[in-house]
Amino acid sequence: MAFNIVKFSRRWLKFLPDSRRLELYPPWWMMRIKVLALENEWRHIRIRLPLTWASRNMGGSMFGGFQASLADPIAPLACSKVFPDYHVWTRHLSVDFVRPGITDMELRFDFPADKEAEIRAELLRRGRATPSFEYGLHDSNGRLCTKVVCVVAIRPPDYLKGVGSAAE
């Protein structure tokens, strides 16, 4: 059986707050992220992604891969906290680099109450939902540099049994 860092951290690092566990997640630890806010049960998230020698590309701005790897799981993680009885994953991720990130970047994600109500209604009606979230990474002057659109699949626990796996 392969080592699973997520299961390991849930079991052995649960004494740490979620914000610290995110900072210690190996890919993000190496990117030196700092959780600035993780509030209201994951409905308000702010994470700083520093511009370092490792994250700077030849043009002097932040590599898009650094930004995308941070942005990818944020909406699904928030959904998994808000809807813990469901399986959640990224269905589609769109990243639009509006302007170069030449400073530290701040990921800003908010889960509006009306969006949560819409998802709950759809889960009651259909048993599944596929909401879309829009958020972004902003430079130190507050300007949007990277626009992210993340479509999240929220499915019942037995959904994957009917679909099968890639290994089959």
PERAUR-V246183 format. One record per residue. N is the residue number from 1. RES is the residue in one small letter. PHI is phi in radians with two decimals (NA if undefined). D_FIRST is the distance of its C-alpha to the first C-alpha in Angstrom with 2 decimals. Layout:
BEGIN
n: {N & N}
res: {RES & RES}
phi: {PHI & PHI}
d_first: {D_FIRST & D_FIRST}
END
This chain:
BEGIN
n: {1 & 2 & 3 & 4 & 5 & 6 & 7 & 8 & 9 & 10 & 11 & 12 & 13 & 14 & 15 & 16 & 17 & 18 & 19 & 20 & 21 & 22 & 23 & 24 & 25 & 26 & 27 & 28 & 29 & 30 & 31 & 32 & 33 & 34 & 35 & 36 & 37 & 38 & 39 & 40 & 41 & 42 & 43 & 44 & 45 & 46 & 47 & 48 & 49 & 50 & 51 & 52 & 53 & 54 & 55 & 56 & 57 & 58 & 59 & 60 & 61 & 62 & 63 & 64 & 65 & 66 & 67 & 68 & 69 & 70 & 71 & 72 & 73 & 74 & 75 & 76 & 77 & 78 & 79 & 80 & 81 & 82 & 83 & 84 & 85 & 86 & 87 & 88 & 89 & 90 & 91 & 92 & 93 & 94 & 95 & 96 & 97 & 98 & 99 & 100 & 101 & 102 & 103 & 104 & 105 & 106 & 107 & 108 & 109 & 110 & 111 & 112 & 113 & 114 & 115 & 116 & 117 & 118 & 119 & 120 & 121 & 122 & 123 & 124 & 125 & 126 & 127 & 128 & 129 & 130 & 131 & 132 & 133 & 134 & 135 & 136 & 137 & 138 & 139 & 140 & 141 & 142 & 143 & 144 & 145 & 146 & 147 & 148 & 149 & 150 & 151 & 152 & 153 & 154 & 155 & 156 & 157 & 158 & 159 & 160 & 161 & 162 & 163 & 164 & 165 & 166 & 167 & 168}
res: {m & a & f & n & i & v & k & f & s & r & r & w & l & k & f & l & p & d & s & r & r & l & e & l & y & p & p & w & w & m & m & r & i & k & v & l & a & l & e & n & e & w & r & h & i & r & i & r & l & p & l & t & w & a & s & r & n & m & g & g & s & m & f & g & g & f & q & a & s & l & a & d & p & i & a & p & l & a & c & s & k & v & f & p & d & y & h & v & w & t & r & h & l & s & v & d & f & v & r & p & g & i & t & d & m & e & l & r & f & d & f & p & a & d & k & e & a & e & i & r & a & e & l & l & r & r & g & r & a & t & p & s & f & e & y & g & l & h & d & s & n & g & r & l & c & t & k & v & v & c & v & v & a & i & r & p & p & d & y & l & k & g & v & g & s & a & a & e}
phi: {NA & -1.30 & -1.28 & -2.02 & -1.13 & -1.17 & -1.12 & -1.04 & -1.19 & -1.11 & -1.42 & -1.74 & -2.02 & -1.21 & -1.26 & -1.47 & -1.17 & -0.94 & -1.07 & -1.24 & -1.11 & -1.10 & -1.13 & -1.59 & -1.02 & -0.83 & -1.10 & -1.43 & -1.07 & -1.24 & -1.52 & 1.11 & -1.20 & -2.36 & -1.35 & -1.56 & -2.68 & -2.50 & -2.11 & 0.94 & 0.97 & 1.28 & -1.57 & -2.38 & -2.26 & -2.36 & -2.36 & -1.58 & -2.03 & -1.31 & -1.49 & -2.18 & -1.02 & -1.40 & -1.65 & -1.54 & -1.54 & -1.13 & -1.46 & 1.60 & -1.84 & -1.33 & -1.00 & -1.12 & -1.11 & -1.09 & -1.14 & -1.16 & -1.20 & -1.34 & -1.25 & -0.91 & -1.54 & -1.10 & -1.09 & -1.09 & -1.09 & -1.08 & -1.11 & -1.19 & -1.35 & -1.33 & -2.15 & -1.19 & -1.52 & -2.14 & -1.52 & -2.37 & -2.73 & -1.32 & -1.62 & -2.69 & -2.28 & -2.08 & -2.14 & -2.00 & -1.46 & -1.24 & -2.60 & -1.12 & -1.58 & -1.85 & -2.34 & -0.98 & -1.96 & -2.15 & -1.36 & -2.17 & -2.23 & -2.31 & -1.88 & -1.15 & -1.07 & -1.19 & -1.13 & -1.07 & -1.12 & -1.06 & -1.13 & -1.04 & -1.11 & -1.17 & -1.13 & -1.17 & -1.32 & -1.94 & 1.43 & -2.75 & -2.62 & -2.39 & -1.33 & -2.01 & -2.12 & -2.03 & -2.65 & -2.81 & -1.97 & -2.04 & -1.37 & -1.19 & -1.63 & 1.48 & -1.42 & -1.18 & -1.87 & -2.34 & -1.67 & -2.06 & -2.14 & -2.11 & -1.71 & -1.95 & -1.61 & -2.06 & -2.25 & -1.16 & -1.01 & -1.57 & -1.04 & -1.18 & -1.12 & -1.34 & -1.49 & 1.55 & -2.12 & -1.17 & -1.33 & -1.41}
d_first: {0.00 & 3.80 & 6.64 & 8.93 & 12.46 & 14.16 & 12.48 & 12.99 & 16.57 & 17.34 & 16.56 & 17.88 & 20.41 & 22.05 & 25.21 & 25.81 & 27.67 & 26.02 & 28.21 & 26.95 & 23.24 & 24.09 & 25.86 & 22.95 & 20.38 & 19.72 & 21.34 & 24.21 & 24.62 & 25.35 & 27.80 & 29.44 & 29.82 & 31.82 & 31.67 & 35.37 & 35.20 & 32.65 & 35.07 & 35.88 & 32.32 & 31.11 & 34.24 & 35.69 & 33.56 & 34.86 & 32.81 & 34.43 & 33.03 & 35.05 & 36.63 & 35.73 & 36.07 & 32.50 & 33.02 & 36.53 & 37.12 & 40.10 & 42.32 & 41.79 & 39.94 & 36.34 & 33.80 & 33.03 & 29.29 & 29.31 & 31.12 & 29.03 & 25.66 & 27.16 & 28.88 & 26.10 & 24.12 & 27.15 & 28.59 & 25.35 & 24.52 & 28.09 & 27.90 & 24.74 & 26.71 & 29.89 & 28.35 & 25.44 & 25.41 & 24.47 & 21.67 & 22.86 & 22.30 & 24.59 & 26.36 & 28.75 & 29.65 & 33.06 & 34.03 & 37.74 & 38.81 & 42.29 & 43.34 & 41.89 & 40.15 & 42.14 & 41.45 & 38.57 & 37.28 & 36.77 & 34.52 & 36.40 & 34.86 & 36.67 & 35.77 & 39.25 & 40.13 & 41.63 & 38.45 & 36.52 & 39.22 & 39.04 & 35.28 & 35.70 & 38.51 & 36.55 & 33.59 & 36.16 & 37.90 & 35.11 & 31.92 & 30.45 & 31.66 & 31.37 & 33.33 & 34.22 & 34.46 & 36.63 & 36.29 & 36.79 & 36.75 & 40.14 & 41.76 & 43.45 & 46.62 & 44.93 & 45.18 & 42.53 & 40.91 & 37.89 & 37.92 & 34.61 & 34.35 & 31.02 & 30.66 & 28.09 & 26.68 & 26.77 & 25.64 & 25.38 & 22.07 & 22.28 & 23.16 & 19.92 & 20.00 & 23.32 & 22.42 & 19.31 & 16.62 & 16.86 & 14.30 & 16.81}
END
